[in-house]
Amino acid sequence: MNAELFRWARETSGLSSEQAARALGIKDVERLHAIELGEEEPSRALLLKMAKQYRRPLVTFYLPTPPRRGDRGEDFRTLPENRSIAADALLDALIRDVKARQAVVRSLAEDEEAAPLAFVDSCSIRDGVQIVLTSIKSTLAISLAEYRRQKTAEEAFAYLRNKAESAGIYVLLIGNLGSHHSTIAVETFRGFAIADKFAPFVIINDQDARTAWSFTLLHEIAHLWLGTTGVSGNSSEQAIEKFCNEVASSFLLPHEELATLQIKSDAPSEELIQIISGFASTRHLSRKMVAYALFRSGRLSEAVWGRLNQLLDDLWIREKAARKEKNKLKEIKATYYIVRRYHLGHALLNLVGRSIEAGTLTPVKAAKVLGVKPRSVYPLLTPLGRVDITGTGG
């Protein structure tokens, strides 16, 4: 074994030597150092612990050299330069997990002889925002009027999600690696997409405000239409990010509608927030999106927008904490499966159910695709009427 792999795996997981030693049950950190220097070879039991704690497949430790940093996927929004090593490690682990799940889903789709989806990689930036948006609206059969007719922001998002899933896009809500200890902050990522013609995936960080989910979904859908790949960072990718933002904004908040918002840029911040909040709420929009649109249109200065942005962040954090405390009183045992189904989406659950029935997917592999333990697969699928929990059918 190449001892360099042990240090690489630990460091890319975001753990210090001391943290890793505690997680692995190694009493003396010097022993871990010895393993990383090649002076001691770990037992298989310890290798299994490392694979779990470092969030790496066991086979990683048998590679000749540490792998190069992989492509992070199709699109990452909100990736600050100063993000922590730990946040980076969680994000990379999430991407690896989603890519592995998507690969299985793609294989299942091919087993069902699914036709490639024509809309993936069907447009380019040169086509312009309106042409891309028109294609999205036509393919998904969505309209702003119907979106606005929904009673809440959650229902409005569900409307868009259902249309996207009906068109063949898998939309998942994921904000951690299976527990609240591995929660990935919104500052690290809001969403990303895998532009695959047989199994396009959109991932939305469920830690974000629910009013922001629709914008993120449309932003990522625009990436599917462009078929973009790679990590945001160079000027071309920044242009793509702005383009996808414009596509999402043009659907959710057309310029002519924004013009109807009466606002004085020199008004007190509290007054501005109140006006923006009322406008956003009735249209199922996030307050930050409206504030940003006002800034982009030149109706708010950068200084005012920056101040509002911070105040809106603070307000959302307080509201989120209040909701969390309130929801504690409503928790029941069945909530786990209800929440999991909501986060996984009908498209993925239905495909897994069909594949188990057809014998092309085992419950163990289904658990990996769904991101749950094998014992949770049947309870998740049973309400869909696809798999009998007792295994007897009927």
Order of alpha helices (4+ residues) and beta strands (2+ residues): alpha-alpha-alpha-alpha-alpha-alpha-alpha-alpha-beta-beta-beta-alpha-alpha-alpha-alpha-alpha-alpha-alpha-alpha-alpha-alpha
